[in-house]
Amino acid sequence: VGGSTKGYIKCNEMISEGTDSSVSTLGLNDSNDQITIDVNYIEGNSSQVVYSFGSSTNPGNFVLKNAKIKNKSTSTSAKGILLATTSPKLTLNRVKIIAGNQNGNIISLGSGTSIEVKNYGLFGNYDIDDTKIILKVGVGTTTSDPGYNYQGIIDPLLK
């Protein structure tokens, strides 16, 4: 996988039983062109289920579509998605994220001040790290613009 990879992946499920904190079910890095991952179910049992590092030259540019992401770990650091840096470009399209512990954010940023995530339907059982993760939909530039929207539905009863 290199800097100009373009692709579309469709599958029913991805499951990892690894419990080591460095294990992710899906690692997404090093792509300038957008890769769409259309998967019904992604499950892990470690610190994060989906991980992206990226760099300024190969940020990791991906769309997660129609996915239910579930982290079975009950660790306080359990997350659905970990963006290690501010480089990855992430779009969520009808994604449901279940974190195993209420102390873990469903989406988190490892280092950096903030990152924008395009959101076209996010449901989760716990919060995102909203001091660092900015959910964006629409074309507005300020919260008073009608096209500005950072919607996500959080419900602790979601399973």
C-alpha positions as CSV (number, residue, x, y, z in Angstrom):
1,V,0.0,0.0,0.0
2,G,1.5,3.2,-1.1
3,G,0.8,6.9,-1.2
4,S,-1.4,6.8,-4.3
5,T,-3.6,3.8,-3.5
6,K,-7.3,4.0,-4.2
7,G,-9.7,1.3,-3.2
8,Y,-13.0,-0.1,-2.1
9,I,-13.2,-3.0,0.4
10,K,-16.5,-4.7,1.1
11,C,-16.9,-7.6,3.5
12,N,-19.3,-8.9,6.2
13,E,-17.1,-8.9,9.3
14,M,-13.6,-8.3,10.6
15,I,-12.9,-9.8,14.1
16,S,-9.7,-9.8,16.1
17,E,-9.3,-11.8,19.4
18,G,-5.9,-10.1,20.2
19,T,-5.9,-8.5,23.6
20,D,-2.5,-6.8,23.5
21,S,-2.8,-3.0,23.5
22,S,-0.9,-2.7,20.3
23,V,-3.4,-4.9,18.4
24,S,-6.1,-3.3,16.2
25,T,-8.6,-5.2,14.1
26,L,-8.2,-2.6,11.3
27,G,-5.2,-0.4,10.7
28,L,-5.6,2.3,8.1
29,N,-2.5,4.3,7.1
30,D,-0.4,5.7,4.2
31,S,-3.0,6.6,1.6
32,N,-3.6,9.9,0.0
33,D,-6.5,8.8,-2.2
34,Q,-9.6,7.8,-0.4
35,I,-10.2,4.1,0.5
36,T,-13.8,3.1,1.3
37,I,-14.3,0.3,3.8
38,D,-17.9,-1.0,3.7
39,V,-18.1,-3.6,6.4
40,N,-21.1,-4.7,8.5
41,Y,-19.2,-5.6,11.7
42,I,-15.7,-4.9,13.1
43,E,-14.9,-6.3,16.5
44,G,-11.8,-6.1,18.7
45,N,-10.7,-6.7,22.3
46,S,-7.9,-4.3,22.9
47,S,-7.2,-0.6,23.3
48,Q,-8.7,0.3,19.9
49,V,-10.6,-1.5,17.1
50,V,-9.7,0.8,14.3
51,Y,-6.3,2.6,14.2
52,S,-4.8,5.2,11.9
53,F,-1.5,6.9,12.2
54,G,-0.7,8.5,8.9
55,S,1.8,11.2,8.2
56,S,1.8,14.6,6.5
57,T,2.8,13.1,3.2
58,N,0.6,9.9,3.5
59,P,-2.2,10.8,5.9
60,G,-4.5,7.8,5.6
61,N,-7.7,8.9,3.8
62,F,-10.6,6.6,4.5
63,V,-14.4,6.2,4.7
64,L,-15.9,3.8,7.1
65,K,-19.4,2.9,5.8
66,N,-22.3,0.9,7.3
67,A,-20.1,-0.4,10.1
68,K,-20.9,-1.5,13.7
69,I,-17.6,-1.2,15.5
70,K,-17.5,-3.0,18.9
71,N,-14.6,-3.0,21.4
72,K,-15.2,-5.9,23.9
73,S,-12.4,-4.7,26.1
74,T,-13.4,-3.4,29.5
75,S,-10.1,-1.5,29.9
76,T,-10.5,2.2,30.9
77,S,-8.6,3.0,27.7
78,A,-10.9,1.0,25.3
79,K,-11.8,3.0,22.2
80,G,-13.6,2.3,19.0
81,I,-11.4,4.5,16.8
82,L,-8.0,5.9,17.6
83,L,-6.5,8.5,15.4
84,A,-2.9,8.6,16.5
85,T,-2.1,12.0,14.9
86,T,-3.9,14.8,13.2
87,S,-2.9,13.5,9.8
88,P,-5.6,10.9,9.0
89,K,-8.7,12.0,6.9
90,L,-11.7,10.1,8.2
91,T,-15.3,10.1,7.0
92,L,-18.0,8.2,8.9
93,N,-21.1,7.1,7.0
94,R,-23.8,5.3,9.0
95,V,-21.4,4.0,11.7
96,K,-22.3,2.7,15.1
97,I,-19.5,2.5,17.7
98,I,-19.7,0.5,20.9
99,A,-16.9,1.0,23.5
100,G,-16.5,-1.5,26.2
101,N,-16.0,1.0,29.1
102,Q,-17.6,4.3,29.7
103,N,-14.2,5.9,30.5
104,G,-13.0,5.2,27.0
105,N,-14.1,7.5,24.2
106,I,-15.6,6.0,21.1
107,I,-13.3,8.2,19.0
108,S,-10.0,9.6,20.3
109,L,-7.0,11.5,19.1
110,G,-3.6,10.3,20.4
111,S,-1.5,13.5,19.8
112,G,-2.3,16.9,18.5
113,T,-4.7,19.6,19.3
114,S,-7.7,18.6,17.2
115,I,-8.9,16.9,14.0
116,E,-12.0,17.2,11.9
117,V,-14.0,14.1,11.1
118,K,-16.6,14.2,8.4
119,N,-19.8,12.7,9.8
120,Y,-22.8,11.4,7.9
121,G,-24.4,9.4,10.7
122,L,-22.6,8.4,13.9
123,F,-24.2,6.5,16.8
124,G,-22.3,5.5,19.9
125,N,-22.7,4.3,23.4
126,Y,-20.2,6.8,25.0
127,D,-18.8,10.2,24.2
128,I,-16.2,11.2,21.7
129,D,-13.2,13.2,22.8
130,D,-15.0,16.4,21.8
131,T,-12.2,18.6,22.9
132,K,-10.1,17.1,20.1
133,I,-12.5,15.4,17.7
134,I,-14.6,17.9,15.6
135,L,-17.5,16.2,13.9
136,K,-18.3,18.0,10.7
137,V,-21.2,17.8,8.2
138,G,-22.2,20.6,5.8
139,V,-20.4,23.6,4.4
140,G,-20.9,26.2,7.1
141,T,-17.9,27.7,8.8
142,T,-19.4,28.7,12.1
143,T,-22.0,27.3,14.4
144,S,-24.4,30.1,13.4
145,D,-24.3,29.0,9.7
146,P,-27.3,26.7,8.7
147,G,-24.9,24.4,6.8
148,Y,-22.8,23.7,9.9
149,N,-23.5,20.5,11.7
150,Y,-21.6,18.2,14.0
151,Q,-24.2,15.7,14.9
152,G,-23.7,12.4,16.6
153,I,-26.2,10.4,18.6
154,I,-24.9,9.1,21.9
155,D,-26.9,6.6,23.9
156,P,-25.4,4.6,26.8
157,L,-28.0,1.8,26.1
158,L,-26.8,1.2,22.6
159,K,-25.5,-2.3,22.2
